[in-house]
C-alpha cells in the first residue's frame, strides 16, 4: 500500500525516514513529481527502476538542497558555477564529472563517469532533501513510457502499491521536466525543458545540441552506456581459464575471476550490483591479462530486461558504441 503524506513537518520527517531506510517516496518539484530513492544506496536505486518498469538503465538525476551539496559530488567548472548561480534552484540539470569520492551508486549514473545533478526550486522538495541529508535520485514518478505526473493523484494512479509513499506537494508549477545541460569541454543541450536554450545562451554563449546516436550522458537520451575494455560474452554456459565471470546464481567453474551478481538469483540485487561488477572485472582483467568477461544467462523478466539491455550494449562491437 502506498501511503499519502501531508505537506507538513511530520510528513517531511516521515518521508525522509523512509528514504534513509532505502524505501521509495514520490515528491513534488516545480517540474513534475519525482520518484525518490537514496542515491547512495544501490538497492534503493534498483528499486526505482523496478517500480517504474524502466527497460533501460538510463542515468537518473540526483537532487540536492543547494549548489554546495551538489558540487561536493561533481567537479564544477566555471561555466557550471555561473549557470548554477543564475538558474538554481530551478528546473535545470547539469551533467558534470563525478568526483572520485562521490558516494552516489554507480547504477544511479548508469555506470558513467558523469553525474546529472539538480537543485529543485520547490520549497517542500528542498526541505525534504535537507532532512534526508544525502543525494536523492528521482526520475519522474510514473511507469516507464507513461505521462509524467504533476499531482499526487497522478502518482497514486500509476504507482500505487509499487512504492512506499507519496509526499503530497500540490500541483507542479512548471509541468515539464528539467532542462539537461552537459557542461563538459563544450556545452551541449541533452534535453530541452524548464529553462530555455535561449536563456542559457544569453548567459554562457552558444550551446550545441546532442547529435543523434551520441553517448548517453543524461535522462531522455537513447544511446550506448559505458562499456568495459574487455570483450563481453553473453549467455555463457562455460568459462575459460583466461576469462572473468559475471555470475548469476550458482557460478560456472574455472573462471580466473568471478563477480557474483546474485547467488540467490534475485534480479533486483543483480541490478544493484551490475555496474560495480563490470568495473571490478574489467580492472581485474587488465591487471591479469584476461581475454574477456563471460556473462551467465539472466532471465528477461522484470529488471532482467534492463540488465540484459545494458549487457547487450556492453557486448556490442566497439564501432557501434
C-alpha positions in Angstrom: 0.0 0.0 0.0 1.3 3.5 -0.9 0.9 6.0 2.0 0.0 9.6 1.3 2.0 12.0 3.5 0.9 15.5 4.2 3.0 18.6 3.2 3.9 19.4 6.8 6.8 18.8 9.2 5.5 15.4 10.2 5.1 14.4 6.6 8.6 15.6 5.6 10.1 13.7 8.6 8.3 10.5 7.7 9.3 10.8 4.0 12.9 11.4 5.0 12.9 8.4 7.3 11.6 6.2 4.6 14.3 7.4 2.1 17.1 7.0 4.6 15.8 3.4 5.1 16.2 2.6 1.4 12.4 2.9 0.6 10.8 4.8 -2.3 8.9 8.1 -1.8 7.5 10.3 -4.6 7.6 14.0 -4.0 6.7 17.1 -6.0 9.1 19.6 -7.5 8.4 22.6 -9.6 8.7 20.4 -12.8 7.0 17.1 -12.2 6.7 14.6 -9.3 9.9 12.6 -8.8 10.2 9.0 -7.6 12.9 9.4 -4.9 15.3 6.9 -3.6 18.6 7.2 -1.7 21.1 7.8 -4.5 24.0 6.3 -2.3 22.1 3.0 -1.9 22.4 0.8 -5.0 19.5 -1.4 -3.8 17.2 1.6 -3.5 18.2 2.8 -7.0 17.5 -0.6 -8.4 14.1 -0.4 -6.7 13.4 2.8 -8.6 14.0 1.0 -11.9 11.8 -1.9 -10.8 8.9 0.3 -9.7 8.9 2.2 -13.0 9.4 -0.9 -15.1 12.2 1.1 -16.8 13.5 -1.0 -19.7 17.0 0.6 -19.7 19.3 1.8 -17.1 19.3 5.5 -18.1 21.2 7.9 -15.9 19.0 9.3 -13.1 19.0 12.9 -11.9 20.3 13.3 -8.3 18.6 16.0 -6.3 20.3 18.3 -3.7 19.1 21.1 -1.4 21.7 23.6 -2.6 24.6 24.0 -5.1 27.3 23.4 -2.5 25.9 19.9 -1.8 25.7 19.1 -5.5 29.2 20.3 -6.2 30.5 18.1 -3.4 29.8 15.1 -5.6 30.7 16.5 -9.0 33.6 18.6 -10.4 32.1 22.0 -11.2 33.9 24.1 -13.8 33.5 27.9 -14.1 30.5 27.6 -16.5 28.7 25.3 -14.1 29.1 27.8 -11.3 27.9 30.7 -13.5 24.8 28.7 -14.7 24.1 27.4 -11.2 24.2 30.9 -9.7 21.6 32.1 -12.3 19.3 29.1 -12.5 19.5 27.1 -9.3 17.3 26.5 -7.5 15.3 25.8 -10.7 14.3 23.4 -13.5 17.9 22.8 -14.7 20.0 19.7 -14.5 23.8 19.8 -15.0 25.8 16.8 -16.2 29.4 17.0 -14.8 32.2 14.6 -13.9 31.8 12.6 -10.7 34.4 13.3 -8.0 36.5 10.2 -7.1 35.0 10.3 -3.6 31.4 10.6 -4.8 29.2 8.3 -2.7 26.4 8.0 -5.3 25.8 4.5 -6.5 27.2 3.7 -10.0 23.7 2.4 -11.0 22.3 5.9 -10.5 24.6 7.3 -13.1 24.3 4.2 -15.4 27.9 3.4 -14.8 29.2 6.6 -16.4 31.9 8.9 -15.1 29.5 11.7 -15.1 26.5 12.5 -12.9 23.3 14.5 -13.5 22.6 16.9 -10.6 19.9 19.4 -9.8 18.7 21.8 -7.1 14.9 22.0 -7.3 13.1 25.3 -6.6 10.2 23.7 -4.8 10.5 24.6 -1.1 8.9 21.3 0.1 11.3 19.3 -2.0 14.3 21.2 -0.7 13.1 20.8 2.9 12.8 17.0 2.2 16.3 16.9 0.7 17.8 18.8 3.8 16.1 16.3 6.1 17.4 13.3 4.1 20.9 14.8 4.1 22.1 12.7 1.2 21.5 12.9 -2.6 18.2 11.6 -3.8 17.9 10.0 -7.2 14.5 10.9 -8.6 13.2 10.3 -12.2 9.6 11.1 -13.0 7.2 9.2 -10.7 5.4 7.3 -13.4 5.5 3.9 -15.1 8.1 3.9 -17.9 6.6 5.3 -21.1 3.6 6.9 -19.5 2.9 10.6 -19.0 4.9 12.3 -16.3 2.8 13.1 -13.1 2.1 16.6 -11.9 -0.1 15.8 -8.9 0.0 13.3 -6.1 -3.1 11.7 -7.6 -1.3 11.0 -10.8 1.4 9.3 -8.9 -1.1 7.1 -7.0 -2.8 6.2 -10.3 0.4 5.0 -11.8 2.5 3.7 -9.0 0.0 3.0 -6.2 1.1 -0.2 -4.4 4.5 -0.2 -6.0 6.1 2.5 -3.8 6.0 3.2 -0.1 4.7 6.8 0.0 3.9 10.0 -1.9 4.5 13.3 -0.2 1.6 15.4 -1.4 3.3 18.6 -2.5 0.3 20.0 -4.5 0.3 20.5 -8.3 3.6 21.2 -10.1 4.0 24.7 -11.4 6.1 24.1 -14.5 4.8 20.7 -15.6 7.6 19.7 -17.9 10.9 18.1 -17.0 14.1 20.0 -16.3 16.5 21.1 -19.0 19.5 18.8 -19.0 22.8 20.5 -19.9 26.1 18.8 -20.3 28.9 21.1 -19.3 31.9 19.1 -20.4 34.5 20.6 -22.8 31.7 22.1 -24.9 28.2 22.9 -23.6 25.7 20.5 -25.1 21.9 20.6 -24.5 20.9 17.0 -23.9 17.2 17.6 -23.2 15.1 20.8 -23.5 13.0 21.6 -20.5 12.0 24.2 -18.0 15.0 26.6 -18.7 15.2 27.6 -22.4 18.2 27.3 -24.5 17.9 31.0 -25.3 18.1 31.9 -21.6 21.2 29.7 -21.2 22.9 31.0 -24.3 22.3 34.6 -23.2 24.4 33.8 -20.2 27.2 31.5 -21.5 27.1 31.7 -25.3 26.4 29.1 -27.9 25.2 25.7 -26.8 25.3 22.7 -29.2 22.6 20.1 -29.4 23.3 16.4 -28.8 23.9 14.6 -32.1 21.8 11.6 -32.9 23.5 8.5 -31.5 25.6 10.5 -29.1 26.7 8.7 -25.9 24.0 8.6 -23.3 25.0 11.1 -20.6 21.7 12.2 -19.2 18.0 11.3 -19.0 15.9 11.3 -22.1 18.7 10.1 -24.5 18.9 6.8 -26.3 22.4 5.6 -26.9 25.1 3.2 -25.5 26.4 3.3 -22.0 29.9 2.8 -20.5 31.4 -0.5 -21.9 34.3 -2.4 -20.3 37.5 -2.5 -22.2 37.4 -6.3 -22.2 35.1 -8.1 -24.7 31.8 -9.3 -23.1 30.4 -12.7 -24.0 26.7 -13.2 -23.2 24.7 -16.3 -22.1 27.9 -18.2 -21.2 27.4 -21.9 -20.3 31.1 -22.4 -19.7 34.1 -20.2 -18.9 37.7 -20.4 -19.9 40.6 -20.1 -17.5 41.7 -16.8 -19.0 38.2 -15.2 -18.7 36.5 -13.4 -15.9 32.9 -14.4 -15.0 29.9 -12.3 -14.2 27.8 -14.8 -12.3 24.1 -15.1 -11.6 23.1 -18.0 -9.4 25.4 -20.9 -9.0 28.7 -19.8 -10.7 30.3 -21.7 -13.5 33.6 -23.3 -12.6 37.0 -22.4 -14.0 37.0 -18.6 -14.2 40.1 -16.6 -13.5 38.0 -14.1 -11.5 34.3 -14.1 -10.5 31.9 -11.4 -9.5 28.5 -12.6 -8.2 25.5 -10.5 -9.2 23.2 -12.6 -7.0 23.8 -16.0 -5.6 20.0 -16.3 -4.9 19.1 -15.3 -8.5 17.4 -12.0 -7.3 17.1 -9.6 -10.2 16.9 -6.5 -8.0 20.1 -7.5 -6.3 21.7 -8.2 -9.6 20.7 -4.8 -11.0 22.2 -3.1 -7.9 25.5 -4.8 -8.4 25.7 -4.8 -12.2 27.9 -1.7 -12.9 30.2 -2.4 -9.9 30.7 -5.9 -11.2 31.5 -4.9 -14.7 34.1 -2.3 -13.5 35.7 -4.7 -11.0 36.1 -7.5 -13.5 37.4 -5.0 -16.1 40.0 -3.8 -13.6 40.9 -7.4 -12.6 41.2 -8.4 -16.2 43.5 -5.5 -17.0 45.8 -6.5 -14.1 45.9 -10.1 -15.0 45.8 -10.0 -18.8 42.5 -11.8 -19.2 40.8 -12.0 -22.6 37.2 -11.2 -21.8 34.2 -11.3 -19.5 31.8 -14.2 -19.7 28.3 -13.4 -18.5 25.9 -16.1 -17.3 22.3 -16.1 -18.6 19.9 -13.7 -16.9 16.2 -14.1 -17.2 14.5 -11.4 -19.2 11.6 -10.8 -16.9 11.2 -7.7 -14.7 14.5 -5.9 -14.1 16.2 -8.7 -16.2 15.0 -6.8 -19.3 17.0 -3.7 -18.3 20.0 -5.8 -17.1 20.1 -7.6 -20.5 19.7 -4.4 -22.4 22.7 -3.0 -20.6 24.8 -6.1 -21.1 23.8 -6.2 -24.8 25.2 -2.7 -25.2 28.4 -3.7 -23.3 28.8 -6.7 -25.6 28.2 -4.8 -28.8 31.1 -4.2 -31.3 33.0 -1.1 -30.2 32.3 0.6 -33.5 28.6 0.7 -32.5 29.1 2.4 -29.1 
